Amino acid sequence: MPMNFLHRKLCSSKKWAAAVADILPNYLAAHELGEHVLEIGPGFGATTRILADGSRNLTALEVDKESAELLRAEFAGKAEIVHGDGAKMPFEDGTFSAVVCFTMMHHVPSPELQDAIFGEAFRVLRPGGVFTGTDSQLSVRFRLLHIHDTMTVLDARTLPDRLRRAGFADVDVRHRPKERVAFTGRKPAPAGPAAPPS
């Protein structure tokens, strides 16, 4: 289901872009993303602008065709914008050093499709790579913003187990009720050769 008018207006506004620019760099500084980052669901590009300002090789996957075309025009030469579904990513296994998604998981129509995205994020990550993101939590304002709109809120209580079922290790979920949930998981690196017996 597409965003309602009020929701689209907020997410495309300068006010929202300024809020993202104020918060996201500090969040990213706490995570080692490596040299090839995939962003799932860039939407209107507020988070993509922050990611593209770094020296990383950035790919962004956007399910809405019109939004993907607008992003291609804006980020030409700065990021590769791919039109595609996060639950069926058009990338080879182990392509990315990190996968990120910000304030987009609640736009996914069902928990089952969210789990499919978690699984795909795991698949396209290199061993040792990180999957991290944030999403909004339920509040009165959040409900009002999503009238006649998709709103599949991540349950912070079940999220750790869902990420582990997708294959992630070192899962960390931090929850601020009525505000946001932040999550991180890592794709385990293969175990090294066993040490010879002494």
Residue pairs with C-beta under 8 A, 6 or more apart in sequence:
1 109
1 148
1 149
1 150
2 8
2 64
3 11
3 107
3 149
3 150
4 146
4 147
4 148
4 149
6 145
7 145
7 146
7 149
10 16
10 145
11 43
11 44
11 46
12 44
16 46
17 46
17 49
20 46
20 47
20 50
20 102
21 46
21 49
21 50
24 47
24 50
24 102
25 50
27 134
27 182
28 50
28 51
28 54
31 98
31 130
31 132
31 184
32 98
32 130
33 56
33 97
33 98
33 100
33 130
34 56
34 97
34 98
34 126
34 129
34 130
35 56
35 57
35 97
36 56
36 57
36 59
36 95
36 96
36 97
36 98
37 51
37 56
37 57
37 58
37 59
37 96
37 97
37 98
37 99
37 100
38 59
38 60
38 61
38 91
38 95
38 96
38 98
38 99
38 100
38 121
38 124
39 47
39 48
39 51
39 58
39 59
39 60
39 61
39 99
39 100
39 101
39 102
40 61
40 86
40 99
40 100
40 101
40 104
40 117
40 121
40 133
41 61
41 62
41 63
41 86
41 101
41 102
41 104
41 105
41 107
42 48
42 60
42 61
42 62
42 67
42 71
42 81
43 62
43 64
43 67
43 104
44 67
44 70
45 70
45 71
45 74
45 75
47 100
47 102
47 103
48 58
48 60
48 71
48 75
48 79
51 58
51 60
51 79
51 100
52 58
52 75
52 78
52 79
58 78
58 79
58 80
59 79
59 80
59 81
59 82
59 91
59 96
60 71
60 75
60 79
60 80
60 81
60 82
61 82
61 84
61 86
61 89
62 68
62 71
62 81
62 82
62 83
62 84
63 83
63 84
63 85
63 86
65 83
68 81
68 82
68 83
69 83
71 79
71 81
72 81
75 81
82 90
84 90
86 101
86 108
86 116
86 117
86 120
86 121
87 108
87 113
87 116
87 117
87 120
88 116
88 120
89 120
89 123
89 124
91 124
92 124
93 123
93 124
94 124
94 125
94 126
94 127
95 124
95 126
96 124
96 125
96 126
96 129
97 125
97 126
97 129
97 130
98 125
98 129
98 130
98 131
98 132
99 121
99 124
99 125
99 129
99 130
99 131
99 132
100 131
100 132
100 133
101 117
101 121
101 133
101 135
102 133
102 134
102 135
103 134
103 135
103 136
104 133
104 135
105 114
105 117
105 133
105 135
105 152
105 154
106 135
106 136
106 146
106 150
106 151
106 152
106 153
106 154
107 150
107 152
108 114
108 117
108 150
108 152
109 150
109 152
110 152
111 152
111 162
114 152
114 154
114 162
115 162
115 165
115 166
118 131
118 162
118 163
118 165
118 166
118 168
119 166
119 167
121 131
121 166
122 131
122 166
122 167
122 168
122 187
125 131
125 187
126 187
127 187
127 188
127 189
127 190
128 186
128 187
128 188
128 189
129 186
129 187
130 184
130 185
130 186
130 187
131 163
131 168
131 184
131 185
131 186
131 187
132 182
132 183
132 184
132 185
133 182
133 183
134 180
134 181
134 182
134 183
135 153
135 154
135 180
135 181
136 142
136 153
136 179
136 180
137 153
137 154
137 156
137 175
137 176
137 177
137 178
137 179
137 180
137 181
138 153
138 178
139 178
139 179
142 151
142 153
142 178
143 151
154 181
154 183
156 173
156 175
156 181
159 173
159 181
159 183
160 171
160 173
163 171
163 173
163 183
163 185
164 171
164 185
166 185
167 187
167 188
168 185
168 186
168 187
169 185
169 186
169 187
169 188
170 184
170 185
170 186
171 183
171 184
171 185
172 183
172 184
172 185
173 181
173 182
173 183
173 184
174 181
174 182
174 183
175 181
175 182
